Amino acid sequence: MTTQSESTVAQPEEAEPETKLSRLEEEGDIAADYLEGLLDIADLDGDIDMDVEGDRASVSIVGEGLTNLVGSNGEVLEALQELTRLAVTRETGERTRLMLDIGGHRAARRAALVDLGNEAVQQAKASGQGVRLEPMTPFERKVVHDAVAAAGLRSESEGEEPNRCVIVFPV
């Protein structure tokens, strides 16, 4: 027979603290389940890969015929990412910074943005003046800022969404 004091006392061995990695893996699992449901509804085939990159969960859908899920300039991808983030937030009760990629679009865009940032660095160095880039999403601006910082120059974002852009300054 169990007494009340035995049943209410937490055992230290059972109270294992949740790590950041396990929380991010949980976010990826929730996102994958949500996205699998969306793929089923849309009758699309795709494999879902999950990873943890730095301080965020990363989920990728890979397969053929997924271009409609990316949309023009990645607008559908951005919307699906926000919906997936909402689904994860609903389940965990915490805001997520989860990143979604579909068909390698975001990875390819990241590489192109690093090249763009490096070109702007070269232009700023050669001209001695700031170089203003076209408006970008927050993800795109972050990639460019990181590329500029890696090259040893300074950059700032300017303007209001959706016309917010990066300006690269010479040393």
C-alpha positions in Angstrom: 0.0 0.0 0.0 1.4 3.4 -1.0 1.1 6.2 1.5 0.3 9.8 0.5 3.8 11.0 1.4 5.4 8.4 -0.8 3.3 9.3 -3.9 3.8 13.0 -3.7 7.6 13.0 -3.2 9.4 13.5 -6.4 12.3 11.1 -7.0 15.5 13.0 -7.9 16.4 10.3 -10.5 13.1 10.9 -12.4 13.4 14.7 -12.4 15.9 15.1 -15.3 16.2 18.6 -16.6 15.3 19.2 -20.2 18.2 20.3 -22.2 18.2 22.9 -25.0 19.1 20.3 -27.5 16.2 18.0 -26.5 13.8 21.0 -26.7 14.9 21.8 -30.2 14.6 18.2 -31.2 11.1 18.2 -29.8 10.3 21.3 -31.9 11.6 19.5 -35.0 9.4 16.4 -34.3 6.3 18.6 -33.8 7.1 20.5 -37.0 7.7 17.2 -38.9 4.3 15.8 -37.8 2.6 19.0 -38.8 4.3 19.1 -42.2 3.5 15.5 -42.9 -0.1 16.3 -42.3 0.1 19.2 -44.8 1.8 17.0 -47.4 -0.9 14.4 -47.0 -3.7 17.0 -47.4 -2.0 18.4 -50.5 -1.3 14.8 -51.8 2.4 15.6 -52.2 5.3 13.2 -51.7 8.3 14.4 -49.8 10.8 13.2 -47.2 11.3 15.3 -44.1 14.7 15.8 -42.6 15.2 17.3 -39.1 18.4 18.8 -37.7 19.5 21.3 -35.1 21.6 24.1 -36.4 23.1 26.3 -33.8 20.3 27.6 -31.6 17.3 26.6 -33.8 15.6 23.5 -35.1 15.8 23.0 -38.9 13.3 21.0 -40.9 13.7 20.3 -44.6 11.2 18.8 -47.1 13.0 17.1 -50.0 11.5 15.5 -53.0 10.3 16.1 -56.6 7.5 18.5 -57.5 7.7 20.7 -54.5 8.2 24.1 -56.3 4.6 25.1 -55.5 5.4 24.9 -51.8 8.3 27.4 -52.4 6.4 29.9 -54.5 7.7 32.9 -56.3 10.7 34.3 -54.4 10.0 31.9 -51.5 6.7 33.6 -50.4 4.9 30.3 -49.9 7.9 28.8 -48.1 7.9 31.8 -45.7 4.1 31.4 -45.1 4.5 27.6 -44.5 7.4 28.4 -42.1 5.2 30.8 -40.1 2.3 28.2 -40.0 4.7 25.5 -38.8 6.1 27.9 -36.2 2.6 28.6 -34.9 1.9 24.8 -34.7 5.1 24.3 -32.7 4.3 27.2 -30.4 0.8 25.9 -29.8 2.2 22.5 -28.8 5.1 23.7 -26.7 3.8 27.0 -25.3 7.1 28.7 -26.3 8.1 30.8 -29.2 10.2 29.0 -31.8 12.9 30.1 -34.2 12.5 27.0 -36.4 13.7 27.2 -40.0 12.0 25.4 -42.8 13.6 24.6 -46.2 11.8 23.0 -49.1 13.6 21.4 -52.0 16.9 23.1 -51.1 15.5 26.5 -51.9 16.7 28.2 -48.7 20.1 26.6 -48.9 20.6 27.8 -52.4 19.3 31.2 -51.6 21.7 31.4 -48.6 24.7 30.7 -51.0 23.5 33.3 -53.4 23.1 35.9 -50.6 26.6 35.2 -49.3 27.9 35.9 -52.8 25.8 39.1 -53.0 27.2 40.2 -49.6 30.7 39.6 -50.8 30.1 41.6 -54.0 28.7 44.5 -52.0 31.8 44.3 -49.7 34.1 44.6 -52.8 32.0 47.5 -54.2 32.1 49.4 -50.8 35.9 48.9 -50.6 36.5 50.0 -54.2 34.2 53.1 -54.1 34.6 54.1 -50.4 30.9 54.6 -50.2 28.0 52.7 -48.8 26.3 50.1 -51.0 22.5 49.8 -50.7 21.0 46.4 -51.6 17.5 45.5 -52.7 14.8 44.9 -50.1 15.1 41.5 -48.4 13.3 39.3 -45.9 14.7 39.1 -42.3 16.4 35.8 -43.1 18.0 37.2 -46.2 19.3 40.3 -44.4 20.8 38.1 -41.6 22.7 36.1 -44.1 24.1 39.2 -45.8 25.0 40.9 -42.4 26.9 37.7 -41.5 28.8 37.7 -44.8 29.7 41.4 -44.4 30.8 40.9 -40.8 33.0 37.9 -41.9 34.7 40.2 -44.4 35.4 42.8 -41.7 33.0 45.5 -42.8 29.9 47.0 -41.2 26.3 46.8 -42.4 23.0 48.0 -41.2 19.3 47.4 -42.1 17.3 50.4 -43.1 13.7 51.1 -43.9 10.3 49.5 -43.1 9.0 46.1 -44.0 8.6 44.9 -46.7 11.1 47.4 -48.1 13.8 47.0 -45.5 17.2 46.6 -47.0 20.9 46.2 -46.1 23.5 48.9 -46.5 27.1 47.9 -46.6 29.6 50.5 -45.4 33.3 50.7 -46.2 35.8 50.5 -43.3 
